[in-house]
Amino acid sequence: MAAALHIRALEAPFAAEVAGIDLNLPLSEGERAAVHDAFLAHQVLVFPGQSIEKLSQIRFAEYFGPLELPVNKDYLGADHPALHVVSNLGPDGKPAPRKTLANPGNYFWHSDASYMAVPSMATLLFAIQVPPEGGDTCFANLQLAYEALPEATRERIGGLKAIHSWAQSRLNSGSRPATEAENRLAPPVAHPLVRTHPETGRRGLYLGNHTSHIEGLAVEEGRALLADLLAHSIEPRFVYRHRWRPGDLVMWDNRCLVHRASDDFDSTAYARVLHRTVIKGSVPR
């Protein structure tokens, strides 16, 4: 590991800052291993003060697995398909209010691509432009939330499966309806409601805006259970709120977290522009 690399746990339920590394440069094997170990230990890693190019962000993400392409063609990057621009800019290139966005799903608690048979392992966001205040990204730790549930609840939900659905997610967030092509690419899929992390073995809830209902339960009963569990999971004691600064790159573990963007800023006055890459994961168990 490079001597300059330093990992500091943040004053939060989870998350750490990684300093002393330039992500425009290739990582040594020691640096890659140190970042991976810190990722498993802290779930969210913040790399401050970066000026990372798009190809460098792609290369860094690929150290940890193959990149996945989005179901939504709106999210395909213009110059690099696997890197897409997350922004509140309208067709005219100016900041636009949330109500005009065709894809407002980022403002709802979710785990990226949980509607896929093989969901995302990790997501990386790099801040290009951010509001002077607000527009944060909030993360809720579903392992901490699961461990805080009463034993009777853990026993009740241990064998249940939730149906994750791209089409239902679009309805949940008020986005444009799913297209036929998107539904073919991402049909509804059942995943364990309690997921075992494939690398640490730790158990946690697996739910969010992409969930539709619970397999084997009446639809409304299942949705009520999902809503109750999500409300529990996003209590402040389980949440880390990242206040963006230009040059921050944040990497998080979709296998044990849900996240959302906060809309507590004037989206007609300030741009919020970030570069996003997503690493493919494994089938939830």
C-alpha positions as a printed Julia matrix, in Angstrom:
285×3 Matrix{Float64}:
   0.0     0.0     0.0
   1.27    3.47   -0.83
   2.52    5.2     2.33
   0.48    8.34    1.58
  -2.89    6.58    1.47
  -4.87    7.32    4.64
  -8.33    6.07    5.65
 -10.24    7.95    8.35
 -13.6     6.84    9.71
 -16.13    9.68    9.7
 -18.19   10.75   12.7
 -21.24    8.9    11.44
 -22.84    5.46   11.88
 -20.66    4.36    8.94
 -18.55    5.88    6.08
 -14.88    6.82    5.81
 -12.71    9.32    3.97
  -9.79    8.17    1.82
  -6.97   10.71    1.39
  -3.54   10.63   -0.2
  -4.59    9.11   -3.51
  -4.95   10.58   -7.02
  -7.64    8.65   -8.88
  -6.36    9.87  -12.25
  -3.38    7.58  -11.7
  -3.44    3.75  -11.82
  -3.72    2.07   -8.42
  -1.05   -0.23   -7.13
  -2.18   -3.66   -5.98
  -1.68   -2.54   -2.39
  -3.82    0.56   -2.89
  -6.57   -1.46   -4.58
  -6.59   -3.97   -1.7
  -6.65   -1.18    0.91
  -9.58    0.55   -0.8
 -11.47   -2.75   -1.1
 -10.93   -3.58    2.57
 -12.07   -0.1     3.61
 -15.12   -0.4     1.37
 -16.22   -3.59    3.13
 -15.53   -2.1     6.55
 -17.25    1.29    6.04
 -19.8     0.79    3.17
 -19.34    4.41    1.97
 -15.95    5.81    0.91
 -15.37    9.51    0.22
 -12.38   10.52   -1.92
 -12.15   14.32   -1.55
 -10.31   16.84   -3.72
 -10.24   14.82   -6.95
 -10.13   16.18  -10.5
 -10.83   12.84  -12.09
 -11.36   12.45  -15.83
 -14.19   10.3   -17.15
 -11.88    7.52  -18.38
 -10.05    7.56  -15.06
 -13.34    7.13  -13.18
 -14.21    4.19  -15.42
 -10.77    2.63  -14.89
 -10.99    3.07  -11.11
 -14.46    1.48  -10.98
 -13.28   -1.47  -13.09
 -10.68   -2.37  -10.45
 -13.6    -3.75   -8.44
 -15.71   -5.43  -11.12
 -17.28   -5.06  -14.57
 -19.45   -2.01  -15.16
 -23.15   -2.34  -15.85
 -25.15   -0.41  -18.41
 -28.43    1.21  -17.3
 -31.84   -0.13  -18.28
 -32.97    3.44  -18.91
 -31.45    4.62  -22.21
 -31.72    8.18  -20.9
 -28.82    7.25  -18.61
 -26.43    6.03  -21.3
 -23.42    8.35  -21.4
 -23.02   10.25  -24.67
 -19.29    9.61  -24.99
 -18.86    6.63  -22.62
 -22.06    4.55  -22.26
 -21.13    3.23  -18.8
 -20.67    6.75  -17.38
 -23.76    8.88  -17.27
 -24.32   12.43  -16.1
 -26.71   12.88  -13.16
 -28.04   16.41  -13.24
 -30.97   18.74  -12.74
 -30.3    20.5   -16.04
 -33.11   20.84  -18.55
 -32.88   20.52  -22.34
 -31.64   24.11  -22.5
 -28.7    23.3   -20.2
 -30.1    25.4   -17.35
 -31.17   24.24  -13.86
 -34.75   22.97  -13.91
 -37.3    22.29  -11.15
 -37.71   18.7   -10.02
 -41.32   18.56  -11.22
 -40.14   18.9   -14.83
 -37.71   15.95  -14.66
 -38.67   12.79  -16.54
 -36.64   10.66  -14.12
 -36.99   11.89  -10.51
 -36.25    8.45   -9.02
 -32.97    9.63   -7.49
 -34.98   11.48   -4.84
 -36.48    8.22   -3.46
 -34.72    5.7    -1.21
 -33.4     2.85   -3.38
 -30.59    0.39   -4.01
 -29.3     0.75   -7.56
 -30.63   -1.82  -10.04
 -32.23   -4.04   -7.39
 -34.89   -4.71  -10.07
 -32.31   -6.75  -12.03
 -31.7   -10.49  -11.57
 -28.05   -9.53  -10.94
 -28.18   -6.13   -9.19
 -25.43   -3.57   -8.68
 -22.52   -4.11   -6.33
 -21.37   -0.51   -6.01
 -22.0     2.96   -7.4
 -19.52    5.81   -7.8
 -20.57    9.48   -8.06
 -18.15   12.31   -8.83
 -19.24   15.88   -8.11
 -18.76   18.38  -10.94
 -21.17   21.13   -9.83
 -23.14   21.2    -6.58
 -25.38   23.77   -4.87
 -23.77   25.88   -2.14
 -26.18   24.23    0.32
 -28.44   21.18    0.04
 -28.57   18.61   -2.72
 -26.86   16.12   -0.41
 -26.93   12.34   -0.87
 -28.27   10.38    2.1
 -27.38    6.76    2.8
 -29.23    4.37    5.12
 -27.5     1.22    6.38
 -29.84   -1.76    6.01
 -27.59   -4.05    8.05
 -27.71   -1.75   11.08
 -31.47   -1.45   10.58
 -31.94   -5.22   10.4
 -29.83   -5.81   13.51
 -31.97   -3.31   15.45
 -35.26   -5.06   14.63
 -37.0    -7.08   17.36
 -36.11  -10.76   17.23
 -39.74  -11.66   16.47
 -39.7    -9.4    13.4
 -36.41  -10.89   12.17
 -37.92  -14.36   12.5
 -41.09  -13.3    10.68
 -39.31  -11.83    7.66
 -36.35  -14.19    7.46
 -37.74  -16.4     4.7
 -39.68  -13.79    2.74
 -38.9   -12.57   -0.76
 -39.68   -9.13   -2.14
 -40.61   -8.53   -5.77
 -38.41   -5.83   -7.29
 -39.81   -4.24  -10.43
 -38.51   -1.57  -12.8
 -42.06   -0.84  -13.95
 -43.37   -0.47  -10.39
 -40.39    1.68   -9.46
 -41.32    4.12  -12.21
 -44.83    4.36  -10.76
 -43.53    4.72   -7.21
 -41.4     7.73   -8.14
 -43.78    9.4   -10.59
 -41.33    8.9   -13.46
 -42.31    8.36  -17.06
 -43.79    4.84  -17.5
 -41.49    1.96  -18.34
 -41.22    1.15  -22.02
 -41.88   -2.31  -23.46
 -38.17   -2.66  -24.22
 -37.26   -1.8   -20.61
 -39.79   -4.31  -19.26
 -38.26   -7.03  -21.43
 -34.78   -6.13  -20.2
 -35.84   -5.91  -16.54
 -38.89   -8.06  -15.77
 -39.99   -8.33  -12.11
 -37.65  -10.45   -9.99
 -37.83  -11.93   -6.47
 -34.95  -11.26   -4.05
 -34.63  -12.2    -0.36
 -36.06   -9.53    1.91
 -33.14  -10.29    4.22
 -29.95  -10.44    2.18
 -26.63  -11.98    3.21
 -23.67   -9.89    2.11
 -21.62  -12.08   -0.29
 -18.24  -10.89    1.06
 -18.79  -10.25    4.78
 -21.64  -12.67    5.55
 -23.48   -9.93    7.43
 -27.28   -9.87    7.06
 -29.4    -6.86    6.2
 -32.7    -5.8     4.72
 -32.95   -5.5     0.93
 -35.72   -3.14   -0.16
 -36.47    0.38   -1.36
 -38.32    2.27   -4.07
 -37.76   -0.54   -6.59
 -39.76   -3.04   -4.52
 -43.36   -3.79   -5.48
 -44.74   -6.31   -2.98
 -43.94   -9.46   -0.99
 -44.14  -12.88   -2.6
 -46.88  -14.97   -0.99
 -48.59  -12.07    0.81
 -51.57  -10.02   -0.3
 -50.24   -7.07   -2.27
 -51.4    -4.39    0.18
 -50.21   -6.4     3.2
 -46.78   -6.83    1.62
 -46.53   -3.17    0.69
 -47.45   -2.13    4.22
 -44.69   -4.37    5.59
 -42.17   -2.93    3.12
 -43.2     0.62    4.05
 -42.83   -0.11    7.77
 -39.39   -1.68    7.31
 -38.19    1.19    5.13
 -39.45    3.77    7.63
 -37.48    1.95   10.33
 -34.38    1.75    8.11
 -34.17    5.48    7.41
 -34.24    6.57   11.03
 -31.4     9.07   11.68
 -29.39    6.55   13.72
 -28.87    4.48   10.55
 -28.19    7.37    8.15
 -25.05    9.1     6.82
 -25.68   12.34    4.94
 -22.97   13.36    2.5
 -22.64   17.11    1.91
 -21.09   17.39   -1.52
 -18.08   19.49   -2.42
 -16.84   19.81   -6.01
 -14.17   17.17   -6.5
 -15.7    14.59   -4.14
 -15.92   11.06   -5.46
 -18.16    8.83   -3.35
 -18.32    5.04   -3.67
 -20.97    3.0    -1.85
 -22.15   -0.58   -1.39
 -25.59   -1.21   -2.9
 -25.73   -4.65   -1.28
 -26.35   -3.19    2.17
 -27.44    0.44    1.67
 -30.26    2.48    0.22
 -29.68    6.08   -0.81
 -31.46    9.13   -2.15
 -30.67   12.68   -3.24
 -32.12   15.48   -1.14
 -34.08   18.17   -2.95
 -33.59   20.86   -0.3
 -32.07   23.43   -2.65
 -33.31   25.86   -5.27
 -33.12   23.66   -8.35
 -34.05   26.56  -10.62
 -31.02   28.59   -9.51
 -28.25   26.04   -8.88
 -26.88   23.22  -11.01
 -26.28   19.78   -9.51
 -24.1    17.75  -11.89
 -22.34   14.47  -11.06
 -20.74   11.66  -13.06
 -22.02    8.16  -12.26
 -20.57    4.69  -12.83
 -22.07    1.43  -11.52
 -20.33   -1.89  -10.85
 -22.22   -5.11  -11.51
 -22.77   -7.39   -8.52
 -24.05  -10.9    -7.85
 -27.39  -12.66   -7.34
 -28.74  -11.81   -3.84
 -28.81  -14.73   -1.41
